[in-house]
């Protein structure tokens, strides 16, 4: 397999991972909102908020990695 095809596959996989992370962020955000509205346990709200923050950081890291790989495509002959 050519190097460019390999990089395209990696970028496609990163796009899939980003989609999963966005789905998790939306789901956890909705859960946190529901817990807040129901005036539930503060521990669960804080745990969800920390998970949301970690997922946001992972999203930024993966998106940055994907953009670097996309920029490296133009350097391949």
Helices and strands as residue ranges (DSSP letters): H 3-37, H 42-73
